[in-house]
Amino acid sequence: MQMKRTLVALGTVTAVLGSIAITSVPAMAESIIKVDGSSTVFPITEAVAEEFQKAQKVTKVTVGVSGTGGGFKKFCRGETDISDASRPISKKEMDICKEAGIKYVELPVAFDALTVVVNPKNDWLQGATIEELKKMWEPEAQGKVMKWSDVNPKWPNEKLALFGPGADSGTFDYFTDAINGKEKASRGDFTASEDDNVLVQGVSRDKYAIGYFGLAYYVENKDKLKALPILNKGATKAVSPSLETVMDGSYQPLARPIFIYVAEKSMTKPEVKEFVNFYLKNAPKLVKEVGYVPLSNAHYDQAMKNFNGKKLGTGFGGKNEVGVRVEELLKREAHL
């Protein structure tokens, strides 16, 4: 009899617990927007995602970092709604997306000043020429240019410790194009990482280190690093990376626009449409806050028109361009 009462009681508890479990399921499931890609664009998208999630409570935005190339791999497989990119989509990536039926809108969201940094204890280098950077980073330098004195005999006879983004990074692609004259043309014997914080730590801990990454990571770590003014070919004065020098066009050839790509299929989701419009509306403030250079209001207005008008494709046609003008880019015919 005792056993029977126990079983009845257990059955009642199970029924009650089942009832609680059922009634505790939310009436509306949380929607998720998936973003991945560039570590350079990450701080902007992360800031926008945080503000967006505060503004409305039903959408979660996940922001991953696998580099521009890694992000496009996921994007072209249909795994993400938005891809952060520090360079335009390549011809190979366009073809992969096309084969998978993935169409997209290309939206510039900010300017970046690709920043070359050294350790604060470096007292022999106050700036760098494009020719000096090329001598350090070109493919022919591997195994030959191993010390600072190999670049310039007046510099220390100490090991040259190089830090830079990995091959999946759009920053790597842009730097190699701007400095060495060809995308991905670089020596391979350097410490590479898709995580810019790893590069920051590497340069900050070694007096004889030099590296490069997006401006925001330098701004965030000014106390640990020294940014080098760059003397462009044919110029008479070295120019430091800053909001002002990017806006006035004097920081060349390492100033560039950075992007988000939005999948056409994801644009049918109200939450994605709302997030991208929120992104472009709030970009001027948030881009500046994280250390990058905002586009003009006219640029953001045109980007919003391109997005809401579903202008599908890229204005680049599969190839990167050094020194592109954003207003012209936004008006170009787009290609898929």
C-alpha positions in Angstrom: 0.0 0.0 0.0 2.9 2.3 0.9 4.6 1.5 -2.4 1.4 2.3 -4.3 1.0 5.7 -2.6 4.7 6.5 -3.4 4.2 5.7 -7.1 1.0 7.8 -7.2 2.9 10.7 -5.5 5.8 10.4 -8.0 3.4 10.4 -10.9 1.8 13.6 -9.5 5.2 15.3 -9.1 6.2 14.2 -12.7 2.9 15.6 -14.0 3.4 18.9 -12.2 7.0 19.2 -13.3 6.0 18.4 -16.9 3.3 21.1 -16.6 5.9 23.6 -15.3 8.3 22.7 -18.1 5.6 23.3 -20.7 4.3 26.5 -19.3 7.9 27.9 -18.9 8.6 27.7 -22.7 8.5 31.3 -24.0 5.7 32.3 -26.2 8.1 33.6 -28.8 11.5 32.0 -29.5 14.5 34.3 -29.5 15.8 35.0 -33.1 19.5 34.9 -33.9 21.5 37.0 -36.4 24.8 35.3 -37.2 27.8 37.4 -38.1 31.4 36.3 -38.7 34.6 37.4 -40.5 37.2 40.2 -40.2 38.9 40.9 -36.8 39.3 44.4 -38.1 35.6 45.0 -38.5 34.7 43.0 -35.4 35.0 45.9 -32.9 32.4 48.0 -34.9 30.0 45.1 -35.4 30.3 44.1 -31.7 29.5 47.6 -30.6 26.5 47.8 -32.9 25.3 44.4 -31.8 25.5 45.4 -28.1 23.5 48.6 -28.7 21.0 46.8 -30.9 20.4 44.1 -28.3 19.8 46.8 -25.6 17.3 48.5 -27.8 15.2 45.4 -28.4 15.2 42.2 -26.3 14.1 39.5 -28.7 17.1 39.2 -31.1 20.5 37.8 -30.2 23.4 38.8 -32.5 26.5 36.5 -32.4 29.7 38.0 -33.8 32.5 35.6 -34.7 36.1 36.2 -35.8 37.6 33.9 -38.4 39.3 36.5 -40.6 37.8 38.0 -43.8 38.6 34.9 -45.9 37.3 32.5 -43.1 34.1 34.6 -42.8 33.4 34.4 -46.6 33.8 30.6 -46.5 31.0 30.4 -43.9 29.0 33.1 -45.7 29.1 31.3 -49.1 28.0 28.1 -47.4 24.9 29.9 -46.1 26.0 29.6 -42.5 25.9 33.3 -41.6 23.6 36.3 -42.3 26.3 38.9 -42.4 30.0 38.7 -43.2 32.5 41.3 -41.8 35.2 42.1 -44.4 38.3 44.3 -44.4 38.7 43.8 -48.1 36.2 43.3 -51.0 34.9 39.8 -51.8 37.4 38.1 -54.2 36.6 36.6 -57.6 37.1 33.1 -56.2 34.7 33.8 -53.3 32.2 35.4 -55.7 32.2 32.2 -57.8 31.7 30.0 -54.7 28.8 32.1 -53.5 27.3 32.1 -57.0 27.5 28.3 -57.2 25.7 28.0 -53.8 23.0 30.5 -54.8 24.2 33.1 -52.3 23.5 36.7 -53.4 24.5 39.7 -51.2 24.6 43.5 -50.7 28.0 45.1 -50.2 28.1 47.9 -47.7 31.1 50.0 -46.7 30.8 50.9 -43.0 34.0 52.8 -42.1 37.5 53.8 -43.0 40.5 52.1 -41.5 44.0 53.4 -41.3 46.1 50.2 -41.5 48.7 51.0 -38.8 52.3 49.9 -38.6 53.5 49.7 -35.0 56.7 49.1 -33.1 57.6 48.7 -29.4 57.7 52.0 -27.4 61.4 51.2 -26.5 62.3 51.4 -30.2 64.4 54.6 -30.3 65.9 54.3 -33.8 62.7 54.4 -35.9 60.6 57.5 -36.0 58.8 56.6 -39.3 59.0 54.2 -42.2 59.1 54.5 -46.0 57.1 52.2 -48.3 60.4 51.0 -49.6 61.7 50.0 -46.1 58.4 48.2 -45.4 58.7 46.4 -48.7 62.3 45.3 -47.9 61.0 43.8 -44.6 57.9 42.1 -45.9 58.4 41.1 -49.6 58.7 37.3 -50.4 62.4 37.7 -51.3 63.1 38.9 -47.7 62.5 35.5 -46.3 65.7 34.0 -44.9 67.7 37.0 -46.0 66.4 40.1 -44.2 66.6 38.7 -40.7 68.0 41.7 -38.7 67.1 45.4 -38.5 70.5 46.2 -39.9 69.7 44.1 -43.0 67.0 46.8 -43.8 69.2 49.8 -42.9 72.9 49.5 -41.7 72.3 52.3 -39.3 69.7 50.3 -37.4 70.6 47.7 -34.7 72.3 44.4 -35.5 69.4 42.6 -33.7 66.8 40.1 -34.9 63.8 41.6 -36.8 60.7 40.2 -35.1 57.7 40.5 -37.5 54.0 40.2 -36.5 51.1 40.3 -38.9 47.7 39.0 -39.7 47.3 35.5 -41.1 46.6 34.5 -44.8 42.8 34.4 -44.1 42.9 38.1 -43.2 41.7 40.9 -45.5 44.2 43.1 -43.7 47.0 40.8 -44.9 45.6 41.0 -48.5 45.4 44.8 -48.4 48.8 45.3 -46.9 50.6 43.0 -49.3 48.9 44.7 -52.2 49.7 48.2 -51.0 53.3 47.5 -49.9 54.5 44.6 -52.0 52.4 45.3 -55.1 50.5 42.0 -55.1 47.9 40.5 -52.8 49.2 37.7 -50.6 52.8 38.3 -51.8 54.7 38.1 -48.5 57.5 36.4 -46.7 56.1 33.6 -44.6 58.5 33.6 -41.7 56.6 35.9 -39.4 54.3 35.4 -36.4 50.8 35.3 -37.9 47.4 35.5 -36.2 43.8 36.2 -37.1 43.5 37.6 -33.6 44.9 41.2 -33.6 45.2 41.1 -29.8 47.9 38.4 -30.2 49.8 40.8 -32.5 49.4 43.6 -30.0 50.9 41.5 -27.2 53.8 40.3 -29.5 54.9 43.8 -30.4 54.4 45.2 -26.9 56.7 42.5 -25.4 59.6 42.7 -27.8 61.8 45.8 -28.3 62.9 44.6 -31.7 59.3 43.8 -33.0 57.3 45.5 -35.8 53.8 44.6 -36.9 50.6 45.9 -38.5 46.8 45.8 -38.0 43.7 48.0 -38.0 43.7 51.4 -36.4 41.2 50.5 -33.6 43.7 48.0 -32.1 46.4 50.6 -31.9 44.0 53.2 -30.4 43.0 50.7 -27.7 46.7 50.0 -26.9 48.4 53.3 -27.3 50.2 52.9 -24.0 51.9 49.7 -25.2 52.7 50.6 -28.8 54.2 53.3 -31.0 52.6 54.0 -34.4 54.9 54.8 -37.3 54.3 57.7 -39.6 54.4 56.4 -43.2 56.3 58.1 -46.1 54.5 57.2 -49.3 56.3 57.0 -52.6 56.8 60.4 -54.1 55.8 62.2 -50.9 58.0 64.6 -49.0 56.5 64.2 -45.5 55.7 61.1 -43.4 52.0 61.0 -42.3 50.7 59.4 -39.1 47.5 57.3 -39.0 44.5 59.3 -37.6 41.0 60.3 -38.2 42.1 63.6 -39.7 44.7 62.1 -42.1 42.3 59.4 -43.4 39.6 62.0 -44.0 41.9 64.4 -45.8 43.3 61.6 -47.9 47.0 62.2 -46.9 47.5 58.8 -45.2 48.3 56.7 -48.2 48.5 54.0 -49.3 47.3 52.3 -46.1 43.8 54.0 -45.7 40.9 51.8 -46.9 37.2 51.3 -46.6 36.0 48.2 -44.6 32.7 46.4 -45.2 29.8 44.2 -44.2 28.1 41.9 -46.7 24.5 40.9 -46.1 23.0 37.8 -47.6 19.9 38.3 -49.8 18.0 35.4 -48.1 18.7 37.0 -44.7 17.3 40.3 -45.8 13.8 38.7 -45.8 14.1 38.3 -42.0 12.7 41.5 -40.4 15.3 41.3 -37.6 18.2 41.3 -40.1 16.7 44.3 -42.0 16.2 46.1 -38.7 19.8 45.3 -37.5 21.4 46.5 -40.8 19.4 49.8 -40.8 20.3 50.3 -37.1 24.0 49.6 -38.0 24.2 52.2 -40.8 22.2 54.8 -38.7 24.4 54.4 -35.6 27.7 53.8 -37.4 28.9 57.5 -37.3 29.0 57.5 -33.5 30.0 53.9 -32.8 32.7 53.7 -35.5 34.4 56.7 -33.9 34.0 55.2 -30.4 35.9 52.0 -31.3 38.8 53.9 -33.0 38.0 53.9 -36.7 37.0 56.7 -39.1 33.3 57.2 -40.0 32.2 57.6 -43.5 30.3 60.8 -44.3 26.5 61.0 -43.6 26.0 61.1 -47.4 27.9 57.8 -47.7 25.7 56.1 -45.0 22.5 57.5 -46.6 23.6 56.0 -50.0 24.6 52.7 -48.3 21.1 52.5 -46.7 19.5 53.2 -50.1 21.6 50.4 -51.7 20.6 48.0 -48.9 16.9 48.8 -48.8 16.8 48.9 -52.6 18.5 45.4 -52.7 21.4 46.5 -54.9 22.9 43.0 -55.1 26.6 42.4 -55.8 30.0 44.0 -55.4 31.3 47.3 -56.9 34.8 45.8 -57.2 34.2 42.8 -59.5 36.4 40.5 -57.6 39.6 42.5 -57.2 40.9 44.8 -54.4 41.7 48.4 -55.2 44.2 50.6 -53.3 42.9 54.2 -52.9 39.3 53.6 -53.9 36.8 56.5 -53.3 33.7 55.5 -51.4 31.2 57.9 -53.0 32.2 56.5 -56.4 32.1 52.9 -55.2 28.6 53.2 -53.8 27.3 54.4 -57.2 29.1 51.8 -59.3 27.2 49.0 -61.0 27.3 45.9 -58.8 28.3 42.4 -60.0 27.6 39.0 -58.7 
